[in-house]
Amino acid sequence: MEVWNESDLTSVSQPSDEVLDDVRARVSPEPHLSRQEGEPVLQRLEYRYVQAMVGEKVYVVDRVVTKPGRAREFVDAYVTEYVPGGRTRRMTLDRILVSPPIWWADEPNTITITWVVDGVDAWWDMTRRGRPDPELGRWWSRMDPMILDRTRSMAAAAEDVDGVCDV
């Protein structure tokens, strides 16, 4: 394996030094960057630059099982009351799924809400902003009469897992 050294990076006129510093900070904790033998330096830099700028997506998946007949009411409250706060925590609402796809009056529904955050840094930022916020706990407490069960999990696309783990 060849090693990318500082002179390899500084010989590239684009992107700017500021962007290169940002890329160095994001892609490698070591003072050098690695590349596969035979891989052109510029090609590797462009790939890592794009990865650092675009980043991996982290999906935040909330699964809520509503009490019979309460699914529509819960979704309406979630969209009008919870979603705006999620956006302030750097979360982007991806979708809300209702399963089965019918508003049951006498059976539970499972609501799956998927948020996207732009990488590990944004996930930590979301977490730091949300955990100390007492309003979130109060909101979920107000929703308790509608909910049988709820869980939250995190996920990433299979091709992003290595990048998400490289913190």
Chimera marker file (.cmm) of the C-alpha trace (Angstrom):
<marker_set name="trace">
<marker id="1" x="0.000" y="0.000" z="0.000" r="1" g="1" b="0" radius="0.5"/>
<marker id="2" x="1.277" y="3.445" z="-0.899" r="1" g="1" b="0" radius="0.5"/>
<marker id="3" x="0.982" y="6.332" z="1.496" r="1" g="1" b="0" radius="0.5"/>
<marker id="4" x="-0.406" y="9.694" z="0.579" r="1" g="1" b="0" radius="0.5"/>
<marker id="5" x="1.829" y="12.312" z="2.063" r="1" g="1" b="0" radius="0.5"/>
<marker id="6" x="1.370" y="16.029" z="2.513" r="1" g="1" b="0" radius="0.5"/>
<marker id="7" x="3.210" y="16.908" z="-0.725" r="1" g="1" b="0" radius="0.5"/>
<marker id="8" x="0.731" y="14.785" z="-2.720" r="1" g="1" b="0" radius="0.5"/>
<marker id="9" x="-2.123" y="16.890" z="-1.370" r="1" g="1" b="0" radius="0.5"/>
<marker id="10" x="-0.530" y="20.302" z="-1.737" r="1" g="1" b="0" radius="0.5"/>
<marker id="11" x="0.366" y="19.686" z="-5.392" r="1" g="1" b="0" radius="0.5"/>
<marker id="12" x="-3.343" y="19.739" z="-6.277" r="1" g="1" b="0" radius="0.5"/>
<marker id="13" x="-4.533" y="23.253" z="-7.144" r="1" g="1" b="0" radius="0.5"/>
<marker id="14" x="-8.232" y="22.528" z="-6.582" r="1" g="1" b="0" radius="0.5"/>
<marker id="15" x="-9.917" y="22.271" z="-4.081" r="1" g="1" b="0" radius="0.5"/>
<marker id="16" x="-8.704" y="25.114" z="-1.873" r="1" g="1" b="0" radius="0.5"/>
<marker id="17" x="-6.429" y="24.746" z="1.155" r="1" g="1" b="0" radius="0.5"/>
<marker id="18" x="-9.403" y="25.359" z="3.419" r="1" g="1" b="0" radius="0.5"/>
<marker id="19" x="-11.326" y="22.507" z="1.819" r="1" g="1" b="0" radius="0.5"/>
<marker id="20" x="-8.280" y="20.233" z="1.952" r="1" g="1" b="0" radius="0.5"/>
<marker id="21" x="-7.884" y="20.971" z="5.667" r="1" g="1" b="0" radius="0.5"/>
<marker id="22" x="-11.530" y="20.061" z="6.159" r="1" g="1" b="0" radius="0.5"/>
<marker id="23" x="-11.063" y="16.852" z="4.169" r="1" g="1" b="0" radius="0.5"/>
<marker id="24" x="-7.942" y="15.939" z="6.151" r="1" g="1" b="0" radius="0.5"/>
<marker id="25" x="-9.843" y="16.441" z="9.386" r="1" g="1" b="0" radius="0.5"/>
<marker id="26" x="-12.755" y="14.311" z="8.229" r="1" g="1" b="0" radius="0.5"/>
<marker id="27" x="-11.064" y="11.428" z="6.466" r="1" g="1" b="0" radius="0.5"/>
<marker id="28" x="-8.070" y="10.474" z="8.484" r="1" g="1" b="0" radius="0.5"/>
<marker id="29" x="-6.968" y="10.864" z="12.071" r="1" g="1" b="0" radius="0.5"/>
<marker id="30" x="-3.394" y="10.026" z="11.004" r="1" g="1" b="0" radius="0.5"/>
<marker id="31" x="-1.081" y="12.665" z="9.516" r="1" g="1" b="0" radius="0.5"/>
<marker id="32" x="-1.207" y="10.836" z="6.164" r="1" g="1" b="0" radius="0.5"/>
<marker id="33" x="-3.918" y="9.415" z="3.939" r="1" g="1" b="0" radius="0.5"/>
<marker id="34" x="-3.746" y="5.915" z="2.505" r="1" g="1" b="0" radius="0.5"/>
<marker id="35" x="-4.590" y="4.842" z="-1.011" r="1" g="1" b="0" radius="0.5"/>
<marker id="36" x="-4.476" y="1.583" z="-2.893" r="1" g="1" b="0" radius="0.5"/>
<marker id="37" x="-1.331" y="0.848" z="-4.881" r="1" g="1" b="0" radius="0.5"/>
<marker id="38" x="-1.604" y="2.185" z="-8.416" r="1" g="1" b="0" radius="0.5"/>
<marker id="39" x="-4.526" y="4.455" z="-7.606" r="1" g="1" b="0" radius="0.5"/>
<marker id="40" x="-3.928" y="7.985" z="-8.862" r="1" g="1" b="0" radius="0.5"/>
<marker id="41" x="-3.569" y="10.516" z="-6.053" r="1" g="1" b="0" radius="0.5"/>
<marker id="42" x="-6.043" y="12.957" z="-7.574" r="1" g="1" b="0" radius="0.5"/>
<marker id="43" x="-8.675" y="10.247" z="-8.103" r="1" g="1" b="0" radius="0.5"/>
<marker id="44" x="-8.369" y="9.156" z="-4.475" r="1" g="1" b="0" radius="0.5"/>
<marker id="45" x="-8.483" y="12.764" z="-3.285" r="1" g="1" b="0" radius="0.5"/>
<marker id="46" x="-11.602" y="13.468" z="-5.342" r="1" g="1" b="0" radius="0.5"/>
<marker id="47" x="-13.323" y="10.356" z="-3.967" r="1" g="1" b="0" radius="0.5"/>
<marker id="48" x="-12.443" y="11.190" z="-0.372" r="1" g="1" b="0" radius="0.5"/>
<marker id="49" x="-13.393" y="14.830" z="-0.944" r="1" g="1" b="0" radius="0.5"/>
<marker id="50" x="-16.835" y="13.822" z="-2.201" r="1" g="1" b="0" radius="0.5"/>
<marker id="51" x="-17.269" y="11.355" z="0.661" r="1" g="1" b="0" radius="0.5"/>
<marker id="52" x="-16.296" y="14.004" z="3.213" r="1" g="1" b="0" radius="0.5"/>
<marker id="53" x="-18.526" y="16.666" z="1.705" r="1" g="1" b="0" radius="0.5"/>
<marker id="54" x="-21.548" y="14.454" z="1.028" r="1" g="1" b="0" radius="0.5"/>
<marker id="55" x="-20.932" y="12.086" z="3.894" r="1" g="1" b="0" radius="0.5"/>
<marker id="56" x="-22.716" y="8.998" z="4.953" r="1" g="1" b="0" radius="0.5"/>
<marker id="57" x="-26.345" y="9.148" z="5.960" r="1" g="1" b="0" radius="0.5"/>
<marker id="58" x="-27.530" y="7.906" z="9.320" r="1" g="1" b="0" radius="0.5"/>
<marker id="59" x="-31.171" y="6.896" z="9.502" r="1" g="1" b="0" radius="0.5"/>
<marker id="60" x="-33.101" y="7.371" z="12.726" r="1" g="1" b="0" radius="0.5"/>
<marker id="61" x="-36.086" y="5.020" z="12.743" r="1" g="1" b="0" radius="0.5"/>
<marker id="62" x="-38.928" y="5.529" z="15.189" r="1" g="1" b="0" radius="0.5"/>
<marker id="63" x="-41.447" y="2.687" z="15.385" r="1" g="1" b="0" radius="0.5"/>
<marker id="64" x="-44.641" y="3.470" z="17.259" r="1" g="1" b="0" radius="0.5"/>
<marker id="65" x="-47.443" y="0.982" z="17.821" r="1" g="1" b="0" radius="0.5"/>
<marker id="66" x="-50.575" y="2.993" z="18.410" r="1" g="1" b="0" radius="0.5"/>
<marker id="67" x="-53.586" y="1.987" z="20.432" r="1" g="1" b="0" radius="0.5"/>
<marker id="68" x="-56.614" y="0.962" z="18.361" r="1" g="1" b="0" radius="0.5"/>
<marker id="69" x="-58.170" y="3.906" z="16.568" r="1" g="1" b="0" radius="0.5"/>
<marker id="70" x="-55.387" y="6.382" z="17.514" r="1" g="1" b="0" radius="0.5"/>
<marker id="71" x="-52.974" y="6.119" z="14.562" r="1" g="1" b="0" radius="0.5"/>
<marker id="72" x="-54.264" y="9.071" z="12.537" r="1" g="1" b="0" radius="0.5"/>
<marker id="73" x="-54.383" y="11.272" z="15.630" r="1" g="1" b="0" radius="0.5"/>
<marker id="74" x="-50.820" y="10.293" z="16.529" r="1" g="1" b="0" radius="0.5"/>
<marker id="75" x="-49.490" y="10.960" z="13.002" r="1" g="1" b="0" radius="0.5"/>
<marker id="76" x="-51.210" y="14.359" z="12.914" r="1" g="1" b="0" radius="0.5"/>
<marker id="77" x="-49.680" y="15.310" z="16.281" r="1" g="1" b="0" radius="0.5"/>
<marker id="78" x="-46.259" y="14.011" z="15.222" r="1" g="1" b="0" radius="0.5"/>
<marker id="79" x="-46.256" y="16.025" z="12.000" r="1" g="1" b="0" radius="0.5"/>
<marker id="80" x="-47.524" y="19.268" z="13.523" r="1" g="1" b="0" radius="0.5"/>
<marker id="81" x="-45.754" y="19.149" z="16.904" r="1" g="1" b="0" radius="0.5"/>
<marker id="82" x="-42.682" y="16.894" z="16.742" r="1" g="1" b="0" radius="0.5"/>
<marker id="83" x="-41.393" y="17.362" z="13.190" r="1" g="1" b="0" radius="0.5"/>
<marker id="84" x="-40.566" y="21.106" z="13.522" r="1" g="1" b="0" radius="0.5"/>
<marker id="85" x="-38.346" y="20.362" z="16.534" r="1" g="1" b="0" radius="0.5"/>
<marker id="86" x="-36.683" y="17.500" z="14.676" r="1" g="1" b="0" radius="0.5"/>
<marker id="87" x="-35.677" y="19.914" z="11.968" r="1" g="1" b="0" radius="0.5"/>
<marker id="88" x="-34.018" y="22.199" z="14.537" r="1" g="1" b="0" radius="0.5"/>
<marker id="89" x="-31.998" y="19.166" z="15.659" r="1" g="1" b="0" radius="0.5"/>
<marker id="90" x="-30.611" y="18.794" z="12.074" r="1" g="1" b="0" radius="0.5"/>
<marker id="91" x="-32.925" y="15.895" z="11.227" r="1" g="1" b="0" radius="0.5"/>
<marker id="92" x="-34.640" y="15.606" z="7.845" r="1" g="1" b="0" radius="0.5"/>
<marker id="93" x="-37.923" y="13.728" z="7.768" r="1" g="1" b="0" radius="0.5"/>
<marker id="94" x="-37.664" y="11.001" z="5.144" r="1" g="1" b="0" radius="0.5"/>
<marker id="95" x="-41.065" y="9.330" z="5.462" r="1" g="1" b="0" radius="0.5"/>
<marker id="96" x="-43.889" y="8.219" z="7.707" r="1" g="1" b="0" radius="0.5"/>
<marker id="97" x="-45.284" y="4.769" z="6.976" r="1" g="1" b="0" radius="0.5"/>
<marker id="98" x="-48.532" y="3.365" z="8.362" r="1" g="1" b="0" radius="0.5"/>
<marker id="99" x="-48.855" y="-0.385" z="8.637" r="1" g="1" b="0" radius="0.5"/>
<marker id="100" x="-51.151" y="-1.880" z="7.708" r="1" g="1" b="0" radius="0.5"/>
<marker id="101" x="-52.056" y="0.904" z="5.301" r="1" g="1" b="0" radius="0.5"/>
<marker id="102" x="-55.489" y="1.522" z="6.794" r="1" g="1" b="0" radius="0.5"/>
<marker id="103" x="-56.614" y="3.670" z="9.713" r="1" g="1" b="0" radius="0.5"/>
<marker id="104" x="-57.857" y="0.884" z="11.983" r="1" g="1" b="0" radius="0.5"/>
<marker id="105" x="-60.612" y="1.808" z="14.410" r="1" g="1" b="0" radius="0.5"/>
<marker id="106" x="-60.400" y="-1.356" z="16.483" r="1" g="1" b="0" radius="0.5"/>
<marker id="107" x="-56.810" y="-2.599" z="16.008" r="1" g="1" b="0" radius="0.5"/>
<marker id="108" x="-53.319" y="-1.145" z="16.514" r="1" g="1" b="0" radius="0.5"/>
<marker id="109" x="-51.307" y="0.361" z="13.686" r="1" g="1" b="0" radius="0.5"/>
<marker id="110" x="-47.531" y="0.472" z="13.473" r="1" g="1" b="0" radius="0.5"/>
<marker id="111" x="-46.182" y="3.860" z="12.464" r="1" g="1" b="0" radius="0.5"/>
<marker id="112" x="-42.622" y="3.838" z="11.131" r="1" g="1" b="0" radius="0.5"/>
<marker id="113" x="-41.011" y="7.256" z="10.953" r="1" g="1" b="0" radius="0.5"/>
<marker id="114" x="-37.663" y="7.572" z="9.233" r="1" g="1" b="0" radius="0.5"/>
<marker id="115" x="-35.408" y="10.563" z="9.695" r="1" g="1" b="0" radius="0.5"/>
<marker id="116" x="-32.080" y="11.191" z="7.960" r="1" g="1" b="0" radius="0.5"/>
<marker id="117" x="-29.090" y="12.945" z="9.461" r="1" g="1" b="0" radius="0.5"/>
<marker id="118" x="-25.963" y="13.792" z="7.501" r="1" g="1" b="0" radius="0.5"/>
<marker id="119" x="-23.401" y="11.510" z="9.047" r="1" g="1" b="0" radius="0.5"/>
<marker id="120" x="-22.052" y="10.818" z="12.478" r="1" g="1" b="0" radius="0.5"/>
<marker id="121" x="-21.361" y="14.454" z="13.393" r="1" g="1" b="0" radius="0.5"/>
<marker id="122" x="-24.970" y="15.409" z="12.705" r="1" g="1" b="0" radius="0.5"/>
<marker id="123" x="-26.189" y="12.361" z="14.636" r="1" g="1" b="0" radius="0.5"/>
<marker id="124" x="-24.160" y="13.417" z="17.685" r="1" g="1" b="0" radius="0.5"/>
<marker id="125" x="-25.392" y="16.982" z="17.280" r="1" g="1" b="0" radius="0.5"/>
<marker id="126" x="-28.993" y="15.733" z="17.138" r="1" g="1" b="0" radius="0.5"/>
<marker id="127" x="-28.397" y="13.679" z="20.260" r="1" g="1" b="0" radius="0.5"/>
<marker id="128" x="-26.738" y="16.540" z="22.165" r="1" g="1" b="0" radius="0.5"/>
<marker id="129" x="-29.607" y="18.873" z="21.311" r="1" g="1" b="0" radius="0.5"/>
<marker id="130" x="-32.367" y="16.379" z="22.100" r="1" g="1" b="0" radius="0.5"/>
<marker id="131" x="-31.324" y="14.674" z="25.321" r="1" g="1" b="0" radius="0.5"/>
<marker id="132" x="-31.314" y="17.734" z="27.574" r="1" g="1" b="0" radius="0.5"/>
<marker id="133" x="-34.540" y="19.143" z="26.058" r="1" g="1" b="0" radius="0.5"/>
<marker id="134" x="-37.334" y="18.604" z="28.625" r="1" g="1" b="0" radius="0.5"/>
<marker id="135" x="-39.996" y="19.437" z="26.040" r="1" g="1" b="0" radius="0.5"/>
<marker id="136" x="-39.282" y="16.184" z="24.180" r="1" g="1" b="0" radius="0.5"/>
<marker id="137" x="-40.054" y="14.130" z="27.273" r="1" g="1" b="0" radius="0.5"/>
<marker id="138" x="-43.194" y="16.143" z="27.917" r="1" g="1" b="0" radius="0.5"/>
<marker id="139" x="-44.320" y="15.674" z="24.314" r="1" g="1" b="0" radius="0.5"/>
<marker id="140" x="-43.883" y="11.896" z="24.481" r="1" g="1" b="0" radius="0.5"/>
<marker id="141" x="-45.725" y="11.864" z="27.828" r="1" g="1" b="0" radius="0.5"/>
<marker id="142" x="-48.666" y="13.654" z="26.175" r="1" g="1" b="0" radius="0.5"/>
<marker id="143" x="-48.633" y="10.963" z="23.474" r="1" g="1" b="0" radius="0.5"/>
<marker id="144" x="-48.689" y="8.059" z="25.969" r="1" g="1" b="0" radius="0.5"/>
<marker id="145" x="-52.504" y="7.689" z="25.842" r="1" g="1" b="0" radius="0.5"/>
<marker id="146" x="-52.176" y="6.909" z="22.105" r="1" g="1" b="0" radius="0.5"/>
<marker id="147" x="-49.211" y="4.512" z="22.277" r="1" g="1" b="0" radius="0.5"/>
<marker id="148" x="-48.846" y="0.829" z="23.097" r="1" g="1" b="0" radius="0.5"/>
<marker id="149" x="-45.116" y="0.642" z="22.367" r="1" g="1" b="0" radius="0.5"/>
<marker id="150" x="-42.337" y="2.684" z="20.790" r="1" g="1" b="0" radius="0.5"/>
<marker id="151" x="-38.709" y="2.117" z="19.851" r="1" g="1" b="0" radius="0.5"/>
<marker id="152" x="-35.956" y="4.091" z="18.181" r="1" g="1" b="0" radius="0.5"/>
<marker id="153" x="-33.104" y="2.543" z="16.227" r="1" g="1" b="0" radius="0.5"/>
<marker id="154" x="-30.279" y="3.837" z="14.052" r="1" g="1" b="0" radius="0.5"/>
<marker id="155" x="-29.204" y="2.462" z="10.700" r="1" g="1" b="0" radius="0.5"/>
<marker id="156" x="-27.021" y="3.183" z="7.706" r="1" g="1" b="0" radius="0.5"/>
<marker id="157" x="-26.909" y="1.891" z="4.158" r="1" g="1" b="0" radius="0.5"/>
<marker id="158" x="-24.613" y="-1.123" z="3.922" r="1" g="1" b="0" radius="0.5"/>
<marker id="159" x="-22.176" y="0.794" z="1.707" r="1" g="1" b="0" radius="0.5"/>
<marker id="160" x="-21.952" y="3.568" z="4.339" r="1" g="1" b="0" radius="0.5"/>
<marker id="161" x="-21.246" y="1.440" z="7.413" r="1" g="1" b="0" radius="0.5"/>
<marker id="162" x="-17.446" y="1.577" z="7.099" r="1" g="1" b="0" radius="0.5"/>
<marker id="163" x="-17.529" y="5.354" z="6.760" r="1" g="1" b="0" radius="0.5"/>
<marker id="164" x="-19.909" y="5.765" z="9.685" r="1" g="1" b="0" radius="0.5"/>
<marker id="165" x="-17.577" y="3.651" z="11.827" r="1" g="1" b="0" radius="0.5"/>
<marker id="166" x="-14.517" y="5.721" z="10.842" r="1" g="1" b="0" radius="0.5"/>
<marker id="167" x="-14.880" y="8.422" z="13.479" r="1" g="1" b="0" radius="0.5"/>
<link id1="1" id2="2" r="1" g="1" b="0" radius="0.2"/>
<link id1="2" id2="3" r="1" g="1" b="0" radius="0.2"/>
<link id1="3" id2="4" r="1" g="1" b="0" radius="0.2"/>
<link id1="4" id2="5" r="1" g="1" b="0" radius="0.2"/>
<link id1="5" id2="6" r="1" g="1" b="0" radius="0.2"/>
<link id1="6" id2="7" r="1" g="1" b="0" radius="0.2"/>
<link id1="7" id2="8" r="1" g="1" b="0" radius="0.2"/>
<link id1="8" id2="9" r="1" g="1" b="0" radius="0.2"/>
<link id1="9" id2="10" r="1" g="1" b="0" radius="0.2"/>
<link id1="10" id2="11" r="1" g="1" b="0" radius="0.2"/>
<link id1="11" id2="12" r="1" g="1" b="0" radius="0.2"/>
<link id1="12" id2="13" r="1" g="1" b="0" radius="0.2"/>
<link id1="13" id2="14" r="1" g="1" b="0" radius="0.2"/>
<link id1="14" id2="15" r="1" g="1" b="0" radius="0.2"/>
<link id1="15" id2="16" r="1" g="1" b="0" radius="0.2"/>
<link id1="16" id2="17" r="1" g="1" b="0" radius="0.2"/>
<link id1="17" id2="18" r="1" g="1" b="0" radius="0.2"/>
<link id1="18" id2="19" r="1" g="1" b="0" radius="0.2"/>
<link id1="19" id2="20" r="1" g="1" b="0" radius="0.2"/>
<link id1="20" id2="21" r="1" g="1" b="0" radius="0.2"/>
<link id1="21" id2="22" r="1" g="1" b="0" radius="0.2"/>
<link id1="22" id2="23" r="1" g="1" b="0" radius="0.2"/>
<link id1="23" id2="24" r="1" g="1" b="0" radius="0.2"/>
<link id1="24" id2="25" r="1" g="1" b="0" radius="0.2"/>
<link id1="25" id2="26" r="1" g="1" b="0" radius="0.2"/>
<link id1="26" id2="27" r="1" g="1" b="0" radius="0.2"/>
<link id1="27" id2="28" r="1" g="1" b="0" radius="0.2"/>
<link id1="28" id2="29" r="1" g="1" b="0" radius="0.2"/>
<link id1="29" id2="30" r="1" g="1" b="0" radius="0.2"/>
<link id1="30" id2="31" r="1" g="1" b="0" radius="0.2"/>
<link id1="31" id2="32" r="1" g="1" b="0" radius="0.2"/>
<link id1="32" id2="33" r="1" g="1" b="0" radius="0.2"/>
<link id1="33" id2="34" r="1" g="1" b="0" radius="0.2"/>
<link id1="34" id2="35" r="1" g="1" b="0" radius="0.2"/>
<link id1="35" id2="36" r="1" g="1" b="0" radius="0.2"/>
<link id1="36" id2="37" r="1" g="1" b="0" radius="0.2"/>
<link id1="37" id2="38" r="1" g="1" b="0" radius="0.2"/>
<link id1="38" id2="39" r="1" g="1" b="0" radius="0.2"/>
<link id1="39" id2="40" r="1" g="1" b="0" radius="0.2"/>
<link id1="40" id2="41" r="1" g="1" b="0" radius="0.2"/>
<link id1="41" id2="42" r="1" g="1" b="0" radius="0.2"/>
<link id1="42" id2="43" r="1" g="1" b="0" radius="0.2"/>
<link id1="43" id2="44" r="1" g="1" b="0" radius="0.2"/>
<link id1="44" id2="45" r="1" g="1" b="0" radius="0.2"/>
<link id1="45" id2="46" r="1" g="1" b="0" radius="0.2"/>
<link id1="46" id2="47" r="1" g="1" b="0" radius="0.2"/>
<link id1="47" id2="48" r="1" g="1" b="0" radius="0.2"/>
<link id1="48" id2="49" r="1" g="1" b="0" radius="0.2"/>
<link id1="49" id2="50" r="1" g="1" b="0" radius="0.2"/>
<link id1="50" id2="51" r="1" g="1" b="0" radius="0.2"/>
<link id1="51" id2="52" r="1" g="1" b="0" radius="0.2"/>
<link id1="52" id2="53" r="1" g="1" b="0" radius="0.2"/>
<link id1="53" id2="54" r="1" g="1" b="0" radius="0.2"/>
<link id1="54" id2="55" r="1" g="1" b="0" radius="0.2"/>
<link id1="55" id2="56" r="1" g="1" b="0" radius="0.2"/>
<link id1="56" id2="57" r="1" g="1" b="0" radius="0.2"/>
<link id1="57" id2="58" r="1" g="1" b="0" radius="0.2"/>
<link id1="58" id2="59" r="1" g="1" b="0" radius="0.2"/>
<link id1="59" id2="60" r="1" g="1" b="0" radius="0.2"/>
<link id1="60" id2="61" r="1" g="1" b="0" radius="0.2"/>
<link id1="61" id2="62" r="1" g="1" b="0" radius="0.2"/>
<link id1="62" id2="63" r="1" g="1" b="0" radius="0.2"/>
<link id1="63" id2="64" r="1" g="1" b="0" radius="0.2"/>
<link id1="64" id2="65" r="1" g="1" b="0" radius="0.2"/>
<link id1="65" id2="66" r="1" g="1" b="0" radius="0.2"/>
<link id1="66" id2="67" r="1" g="1" b="0" radius="0.2"/>
<link id1="67" id2="68" r="1" g="1" b="0" radius="0.2"/>
<link id1="68" id2="69" r="1" g="1" b="0" radius="0.2"/>
<link id1="69" id2="70" r="1" g="1" b="0" radius="0.2"/>
<link id1="70" id2="71" r="1" g="1" b="0" radius="0.2"/>
<link id1="71" id2="72" r="1" g="1" b="0" radius="0.2"/>
<link id1="72" id2="73" r="1" g="1" b="0" radius="0.2"/>
<link id1="73" id2="74" r="1" g="1" b="0" radius="0.2"/>
<link id1="74" id2="75" r="1" g="1" b="0" radius="0.2"/>
<link id1="75" id2="76" r="1" g="1" b="0" radius="0.2"/>
<link id1="76" id2="77" r="1" g="1" b="0" radius="0.2"/>
<link id1="77" id2="78" r="1" g="1" b="0" radius="0.2"/>
<link id1="78" id2="79" r="1" g="1" b="0" radius="0.2"/>
<link id1="79" id2="80" r="1" g="1" b="0" radius="0.2"/>
<link id1="80" id2="81" r="1" g="1" b="0" radius="0.2"/>
<link id1="81" id2="82" r="1" g="1" b="0" radius="0.2"/>
<link id1="82" id2="83" r="1" g="1" b="0" radius="0.2"/>
<link id1="83" id2="84" r="1" g="1" b="0" radius="0.2"/>
<link id1="84" id2="85" r="1" g="1" b="0" radius="0.2"/>
<link id1="85" id2="86" r="1" g="1" b="0" radius="0.2"/>
<link id1="86" id2="87" r="1" g="1" b="0" radius="0.2"/>
<link id1="87" id2="88" r="1" g="1" b="0" radius="0.2"/>
<link id1="88" id2="89" r="1" g="1" b="0" radius="0.2"/>
<link id1="89" id2="90" r="1" g="1" b="0" radius="0.2"/>
<link id1="90" id2="91" r="1" g="1" b="0" radius="0.2"/>
<link id1="91" id2="92" r="1" g="1" b="0" radius="0.2"/>
<link id1="92" id2="93" r="1" g="1" b="0" radius="0.2"/>
<link id1="93" id2="94" r="1" g="1" b="0" radius="0.2"/>
<link id1="94" id2="95" r="1" g="1" b="0" radius="0.2"/>
<link id1="95" id2="96" r="1" g="1" b="0" radius="0.2"/>
<link id1="96" id2="97" r="1" g="1" b="0" radius="0.2"/>
<link id1="97" id2="98" r="1" g="1" b="0" radius="0.2"/>
<link id1="98" id2="99" r="1" g="1" b="0" radius="0.2"/>
<link id1="99" id2="100" r="1" g="1" b="0" radius="0.2"/>
<link id1="100" id2="101" r="1" g="1" b="0" radius="0.2"/>
<link id1="101" id2="102" r="1" g="1" b="0" radius="0.2"/>
<link id1="102" id2="103" r="1" g="1" b="0" radius="0.2"/>
<link id1="103" id2="104" r="1" g="1" b="0" radius="0.2"/>
<link id1="104" id2="105" r="1" g="1" b="0" radius="0.2"/>
<link id1="105" id2="106" r="1" g="1" b="0" radius="0.2"/>
<link id1="106" id2="107" r="1" g="1" b="0" radius="0.2"/>
<link id1="107" id2="108" r="1" g="1" b="0" radius="0.2"/>
<link id1="108" id2="109" r="1" g="1" b="0" radius="0.2"/>
<link id1="109" id2="110" r="1" g="1" b="0" radius="0.2"/>
<link id1="110" id2="111" r="1" g="1" b="0" radius="0.2"/>
<link id1="111" id2="112" r="1" g="1" b="0" radius="0.2"/>
<link id1="112" id2="113" r="1" g="1" b="0" radius="0.2"/>
<link id1="113" id2="114" r="1" g="1" b="0" radius="0.2"/>
<link id1="114" id2="115" r="1" g="1" b="0" radius="0.2"/>
<link id1="115" id2="116" r="1" g="1" b="0" radius="0.2"/>
<link id1="116" id2="117" r="1" g="1" b="0" radius="0.2"/>
<link id1="117" id2="118" r="1" g="1" b="0" radius="0.2"/>
<link id1="118" id2="119" r="1" g="1" b="0" radius="0.2"/>
<link id1="119" id2="120" r="1" g="1" b="0" radius="0.2"/>
<link id1="120" id2="121" r="1" g="1" b="0" radius="0.2"/>
<link id1="121" id2="122" r="1" g="1" b="0" radius="0.2"/>
<link id1="122" id2="123" r="1" g="1" b="0" radius="0.2"/>
<link id1="123" id2="124" r="1" g="1" b="0" radius="0.2"/>
<link id1="124" id2="125" r="1" g="1" b="0" radius="0.2"/>
<link id1="125" id2="126" r="1" g="1" b="0" radius="0.2"/>
<link id1="126" id2="127" r="1" g="1" b="0" radius="0.2"/>
<link id1="127" id2="128" r="1" g="1" b="0" radius="0.2"/>
<link id1="128" id2="129" r="1" g="1" b="0" radius="0.2"/>
<link id1="129" id2="130" r="1" g="1" b="0" radius="0.2"/>
<link id1="130" id2="131" r="1" g="1" b="0" radius="0.2"/>
<link id1="131" id2="132" r="1" g="1" b="0" radius="0.2"/>
<link id1="132" id2="133" r="1" g="1" b="0" radius="0.2"/>
<link id1="133" id2="134" r="1" g="1" b="0" radius="0.2"/>
<link id1="134" id2="135" r="1" g="1" b="0" radius="0.2"/>
<link id1="135" id2="136" r="1" g="1" b="0" radius="0.2"/>
<link id1="136" id2="137" r="1" g="1" b="0" radius="0.2"/>
<link id1="137" id2="138" r="1" g="1" b="0" radius="0.2"/>
<link id1="138" id2="139" r="1" g="1" b="0" radius="0.2"/>
<link id1="139" id2="140" r="1" g="1" b="0" radius="0.2"/>
<link id1="140" id2="141" r="1" g="1" b="0" radius="0.2"/>
<link id1="141" id2="142" r="1" g="1" b="0" radius="0.2"/>
<link id1="142" id2="143" r="1" g="1" b="0" radius="0.2"/>
<link id1="143" id2="144" r="1" g="1" b="0" radius="0.2"/>
<link id1="144" id2="145" r="1" g="1" b="0" radius="0.2"/>
<link id1="145" id2="146" r="1" g="1" b="0" radius="0.2"/>
<link id1="146" id2="147" r="1" g="1" b="0" radius="0.2"/>
<link id1="147" id2="148" r="1" g="1" b="0" radius="0.2"/>
<link id1="148" id2="149" r="1" g="1" b="0" radius="0.2"/>
<link id1="149" id2="150" r="1" g="1" b="0" radius="0.2"/>
<link id1="150" id2="151" r="1" g="1" b="0" radius="0.2"/>
<link id1="151" id2="152" r="1" g="1" b="0" radius="0.2"/>
<link id1="152" id2="153" r="1" g="1" b="0" radius="0.2"/>
<link id1="153" id2="154" r="1" g="1" b="0" radius="0.2"/>
<link id1="154" id2="155" r="1" g="1" b="0" radius="0.2"/>
<link id1="155" id2="156" r="1" g="1" b="0" radius="0.2"/>
<link id1="156" id2="157" r="1" g="1" b="0" radius="0.2"/>
<link id1="157" id2="158" r="1" g="1" b="0" radius="0.2"/>
<link id1="158" id2="159" r="1" g="1" b="0" radius="0.2"/>
<link id1="159" id2="160" r="1" g="1" b="0" radius="0.2"/>
<link id1="160" id2="161" r="1" g="1" b="0" radius="0.2"/>
<link id1="161" id2="162" r="1" g="1" b="0" radius="0.2"/>
<link id1="162" id2="163" r="1" g="1" b="0" radius="0.2"/>
<link id1="163" id2="164" r="1" g="1" b="0" radius="0.2"/>
<link id1="164" id2="165" r="1" g="1" b="0" radius="0.2"/>
<link id1="165" id2="166" r="1" g="1" b="0" radius="0.2"/>
<link id1="166" id2="167" r="1" g="1" b="0" radius="0.2"/>
</marker_set>
